[in-house]
Amino acid sequence: MSTYRRFWACLLLSSLLFFTIVLGLKALPQLELPAYARAGEIAIVGLALLAFAQKEEGAWQVLAGAGALALVYVVASRADAYTATAVLSVGFASSLFYYYARTGKDFTGTLRELGITRKRFVGEALYGVFLTLAIYGCLLLMFAIYSRLGIADSEKVVQVIEGVPLSVLLLAVFISPITEELFFRGLLAPRIGILGSSIIFAISHVTYGSVMEILNVFIVGLIFAWVFLSRRSLISPMVSHAIINATAVYLTRFAL
């Protein structure tokens, strides 16, 4: 790959990393989490994504891409929650499509590689519905365990969702399930494995300030990654992810 392409690929991954960190920093102080939680999120997510970037592009390209972070911070730190979430969603999706573009695949070829085709849509979507039911059964079992351990802190998640603008919640229902699956399962899972991608997925949700939420997200990440790698299609994880997010938003903002 040419130096020019290496630089921009690294810049994309570095920018995505920085947006993740900025969003975490914007949300964590509102949750009154201790300083070490903020430092831990930055360190773990940062090291994981930079390690991935270094593996793909080389060490000096990672450093070159990091040079744009100051400018990115100026933009992101002044953005509202809707804008920041939208930008992060674009970053998730664009990083995957850019990666596949470097291998010579166009947009349609990338979707085909991810098992997102009209021929498979109905069957995989139905599978996603039943997958959601299985996940809820698993999470109910885990809730009993959390209660026994004294870490059933779902009220923290409720507080976060109640304080988020409806526009951001709509993104969480209709956009984030697509872009997050493209990134965490479509891009990371085949390259750093089911466990690695699920750990990063869980860490990206640490801003909720809930131990239960982090563990649940980790479990769901394991399931989604396994389903994608075994069925070679992102449709069912996307559908299930959207249903889970929509259910959480409905129960928190409209039903309770």
Phi, psi and omega in degrees: 000143181291156178301323180300313181291323178300317181299312184288328175296317178293320179300320180296312180294320179295319179295319178299316176302314185292321177298321178299315180295315182299316179298321177296317180294327181288327185269322186299318179300327180292335180269358179058040176280151180295159184300327183293335177292319177296315180296322180295318179297313181299315184295312186288310179296317181298312181296321181296311183287324177292326176296320178295316180297319181295321179297323184276326192241338184106151189298316186290331177292327176298316179294322179295318179295325180296341180295340180272357188293327180299316179294318179299319181298318180302318181289310186291324184292340180262000183275148174281177185298321181296311182296316181297317179295319179296317180296317179297321178298317177298319179298317178303309184291315185294327180297321179290312182294326177293321179299313181290329178298326179293339179268003176096006181266137176274186183301312181296320179296324178294315178299319179296321178299328181269004179074022180260089181226158179297324182298325184262353191299307186298311181298316180289326178295317177297320177300322178297324178295312180292328176298321179298317178299318179295320179295318178298321176298318179295318182290327175296318176297317179294327179298321177298322178291318178300319181297319178297323182275351180076027181240021179279081186251047183295340180297334178292322177293319179300317180299319180294313182296321180295333182268000182265136178302148181301326180299322179290322178296324177296321174298321181295332181273316190257334185250310184303320178302326180285308185290323179292321177293322177301318184279302187289318179266313184292321183261310188280316187304315180291344187253326178241005173092168180298313183294312182298314180294326180288325177296314180295322178299317180293318181298326180294348179254013183293341182294346175290338180073019184241123177297318180298319180296316180298316179294318179298316180297322177298315180297313179298321178299319177301315182294311181299317181295318179296317179298315181297314183290332180275324182261347180057042176209136178269356186298309183295318174298322178297314181296313180297317178301316180295319179296316180298314179295317181297319179296317179297317180295316182296312182295325184280316187264337188236333186260330184272000000 
